[in-house]
Every structure is written in structure tokens, then in C-alpha cells.
């Protein structure tokens, strides 16, 4: 059913759609009942066990799994989504009533994040259906790369042709590298004029692509002439340089385009993406354009729906209650995803979790595709009422720093006096003030990164910042229009996918050891209890690796030692374990089928759930533990992005696991080895049994544990293939022998306990 969020006299601009979830709830409660029954059985039968260690470890692991399942049920209990109506918006409002919006694109490495991907994202944003004079686009270059600056200049010149072409012919896909494909290049029932302009535009884009490609494949050379646009990049060190801010385009029929590379100094912490966002999205833009709304996107997330800003305005004008949205975002989705998601990184399996969280206080801030209200980022709570001129200059200085321009713009935003800000100064005249707030020491002695802006203290700055906003009592909204608003690149390899997952697990776990712990924000702040449970569900990704790894090792331990952690297959309690296994897998498959996934995709998500938790999440957990004792420091690892979904491989190799010397491979090979050894041990034991005389003894030989060992091996089947693979498809020998040593040590320990 739909909940009308507007007066009954007019059609709503947006609706909250509540989905029927009764069947899923019933199955989830059945699974929970089985889990609780299993725990009760463990406790009651504990004193009867000859080998208490595996029984006790299984009890601890199953307690953890039950706790995680309770969190999952609480999150998914209610399901809702938001639907927007941009056609109604255009009939109700004039364009001059739309607010100004500052757009932020962030990139940090022209190699791992190829410039042509970033430039296509920028082109798609410049061409959206929204008044150009109400938009300003900022590109944050954390690599301080002349290649990125050169690419932006050339792209802006091409945009003067591309944007009018898109709007003249109502082109739907406005990222050129997606538009100029074989599927998009068919001419059917179109005019000769369009065909001519299409070919001209294709040639212009090819020229742009070639310029960027040529520049990226050789050292970027330029003269250090002070009159040159590239003079600021002369002999620059990407980790130690002054701030560079350049206005590329201003009042030319396009949105403003500004290049930023913040100041860096090896003596000062730059706080990774959070630091870049505070410089770019809040301070520099606050000084230069100071729009009340801000959109941030990752460099690979191009605008797939040209009406994305109109959908956003439906949220802005469709809510009467100011508290209903502190931020709203569009889901992260991916183009040219590998068939059946072999690496489990396309996030499709989180659909029902996202809809469940949307029915609470709102979705997590995912770091991209998100519209923020500047006043919320500046620390305002829902019930705060600030009058213009009521904020003391000393208070503003303490919070926002010593820049007069920054304090003035913040006062305007916080007092709500700038529903429409018209800056009379040219952007070029504000560069000096912008460079001042982009300094690497500007944060010191202020609330930046503590109470204002993107928060510091975690490499998952997005989750931490969103948690802080929810903790102040704001809600958030997620909207998924058709076609999807943004599309980006999924990690193209196993290792890059695991690297991304490790960073997430590391960052979200750090939050639990900060003053933004969800439980503290529930007690002292305005975070809803069930929303806090949702945050715990994601923050506990790292610790989940320990019981997962332990439970995957238990079958091998029991087979080698002749013990058991499961009831024997001729005992009635085995029905509990079998019931959980069958019902859970059937339930997950049913959820996948409801989303249109194939059987193969369901299986890929299943196996990658085990692989990711025992490899990437494990290293994320260990990294946080080492940081807590001072033996490690935070490192922000950039996820590799590719311009093409197929990197020169034959079709038969697309989606195959590739390996390198990353230590994250070792736990997977270790689990594979110990279960292989255990199965060999178990089979040899079965061969010694006289089946005619002692059939009941056969039933007690750990057949349940052997089945579990087989299941674990099947989940890590790609690692088994990697042991015999060649080149990048083979696991490196150092990883194999390290895993072998660990497996040998594990077997030795098992035998010492037997």
C-alpha cells in the first residue's frame, strides 16, 4: 500500500511504498526457532559429551550466528521503498524555484581510477535535466595530477558540444562511453540532421578519448612557465604540495566547473577521503558557491538517469516535515556486471536489507550518489532554530575556523537565510579565500571532522558520518527510480573485491571503538534502537570472521580427532541442523528468485559470503585489533576501476578467479587444505569398517562432519582450481606453502588433543 505524504487535495511528489513481508517474516521466525532449539540442545546435552571442546566451540559460534540472525530479522521486519514523480514536479514548480546544488566528484589516483571514467561521470552530470545556472561541479583530485587537470580542461571543452546535443535530442544515456556503443548507435526513424550531429559528436568524443589516452600512456611533460596553466604542477609531489584551485568554466551556459587539489604535507594527517570531502564539499564550495544542497559521487558513478536531479527535488519538496530527511541517496548499482556476479560484489543480495533499513530511520550513507543538506553537514539538529545574526563570531570561529568568508557562508546556511544564494563575486576572485580553507592545517582548533563535516576516525567515513547524522535525530531516504539514477564499476577481480571488503570491515569496526558507538548514540542521542541494531549488523562484519573460520574448521577437527560437534545421523536432534541448512538455503534462494537472480548467481553469493567473511573480513578485523594496540596505522586502499568490463580476456575467462601474493588468499587455502586432509582421513576410516556387522558404528563415524567438510570445500572450489592454475589464474607458491604450514600445524594440534 502507499502512504500519502501530501495533502489529500493534490497528488504527492513522492510516496512511501510499504511492501508485504508476511511470508518472509514467517520463514525468518522458523529459522530463528530452529537456531534457539539448537542452542538449547547444545546446553542440555553438554554434560553427555565425551569431547567437550568441539561442542563448546560450536555452542559459542552458534550463539554468535543466532545473534546475527536476530539483528537481520529486526532489520528486515518491515519493508518499504520511496517512489518519486518528477512529471508532477514540473507541473507544480517553476525552474527558478529549484535550489542551487553543488556537485562533488572525487578521485585519488589516475592509474587505479582511469581519467576517462572520471571524465564520463563529469559529462553525465553536466548534462542532467536541471538549470545549468543552479549547478556548480567540483572535481577533487587527491593525486594532484596534471593529467587529471588536463583531462578536465579538455572534457569541459567537449561538454560545450555534448550538453546541447543531449538536451536537443533528449538523449537518455548521457555518459558518452555508454552512449556510443553498438546498441546505442543504431539509426531507426531518425532525421538526417540527427545522424550528422551524432557522427560529429562521436568523432569529437573519440578525439577526447585519444587525447586522454595518449597523455596517460607517457610521462606528462610541460614547461614550468609561470604563465602556463600547468605552472602549479611543476615538480609537484602528490603527498606534499600547496593547494591548487582552478576555475575551468564559469557562466558559459554550462554549470560552473572547478578543479581542486587540497594542500598536503607529510607532517600533517590528511584524513583520506573524509579530509578531501571537508575541503571540497564543505569549505571550498562554501566559500565559492555555498549551495544549500550538495551531491557527492564517486568518480566512476555516472548519472544514468538524466532526470536524477528532478527525482531529488521530489524528495526536497515532497516532505513537509524538516526532520524527514537529513540526506537522501540513490542505490549504488553497476554497469556491465559480470554474469551471475562471480565475485559477489554487485550488492544485489542487500536489496531486502536496504528496504528494511529504509523502514527505520533510513538507509546508511553509502559514500556516493547522495544529496546532503549543507546545514546538516554543518552540525545542525532537526529542532535547532538559529536566527540570522544570532551566532556569535567567536562561536563560528571555534567551529568553522579563522576564514571570514567561511564563517559568513556558514552563518547564512545555519540561519536559513540563503534559500537562494546569489554570489555577486566571480568565482575567480574567490580563489584566494578558497585556497586558505583548503590548507592542511585549517582543521586544527576547529570542529571539522569532530562535529562538523565528514567525521574523522574511520576509513569508512561515509558510515560514520551518516551515523552521526542519524544520531542527531535526522532521518534519511533512499530512492530507486527507473532507469537507475547512477551506475558505476564493480571491482573487476577477486583480489580487488576482497580489498574493498577488507576496507569496509576495517572502517565500520573502528566505529564501535569511537564515541559514535551506536549504543551510545541511542542512549545519549536520538538514534532509534532498531536503527542502532542495523548499524551493529554492518559494524560487526569484521568480528563475524572469527566464528565463521572456527565453524569451518570444526568438521576437520572432529574428523581428525574422532570427535563430533553434530548429533549422529541416527539421533533425532540431527533434524535441527538439517532443518536449518535446508530452510535457510531455500529461503535465501527464494529471496534471490524474487529479485530475478539465477540459480548460479544464488550459489555465487553463497560461496562468496563464506570466502569474503573468512578472508577479507578477517584481515579487516585483525587490522583494527593491531591499530588498537598501536602496531598498525590506518591505510586507505583505493579500489581498482576499469574502463572496460572485459580486460582483453577471452569470454571463457571472464569471471575466473585471479590471484596475487595478497595475504588475504592464505586463510582460504588453509581452510581448503585442512578439510581436504580431514576428508582423506575420514574416508580411510570408513574403508576399515565392516558394513555387514557394525552398521550402527558406520552411522557414528562422523558422516555429518564429513558432509560439512565437503560443503566447505565446495564453497572454496575456486581456490582448489587455483592450486592447479597457471599464471594469474594460479595461486602463487608462497601463498600455498604458507597455507600448507598453517594446515600442518593445525593437524598437529588436532592430534595432540585427540
Secondary structure, 3 states (H helix, E strand, C coil): CEEECCCCCCCCCEEEEEECCHHHHHHHHHHHHHHHHHHHHHHHHHHHCCCHHHHHHHHHHHHHHHHHHHHHHHHHCCEEEEEECHHHHHHHCCHHHCCCEEEEEEECCCCCCCHHHHHHHHHHHHCCCCCHHHEEEEEEECCCCHHHHHHHHHHHHHHHHHHHHHHHCCCCCCCHHHHCCCCCCCCCCCCHHHHHHHHHHHHHHHHHHHHHHHHHCCCCCCCCCCCCCCHHHCCCECCEECCEEEEEECCCCCCEEEEEECCECCCCCCCHHHHHHHHHHHHHHHHHCCCCEEEEEECCCEECCCCHHHHHHHHHHHCCCHHHCCEEEECCCECCCCCCCCCCCCCHHHHHHHHHHHCCCCCCCCCCCEEEEHHHHCCCCCCCCCCCCCCCHHHHHHHHCCCHHHHHHHHHHHHCCCCCCCCCCCHHHHHHHHHHHCCCCCCCCCCECCCECCCCCCCCHHHHHHHHHHHCCCCEEEECCCCCCEEECCCCCHHHHHHHHHHHHHHHHHHHCCCCCHHHHHHHCCCCHHHHHHHHHHHCCCCHHHHHHHHHHHHHHHHHHCCCCCCCCCCCCHHHHHHHHHHHHHHHHHHHHHCCCCHHHHHHHHHHHHHHHHCHHHHHHHHHHHHHCCCCCCCCCCCCCCCCCCCCCCHHHCCCCCCCCCCHHHHHHHHHHHHHHHHHHHHHHHHCCCCCCCHHHHHCCCHHHHHHHHHHHHHCHHHHHHHCCCHHHCCCHHHHHHHHHHHHHHHHHHHHHC
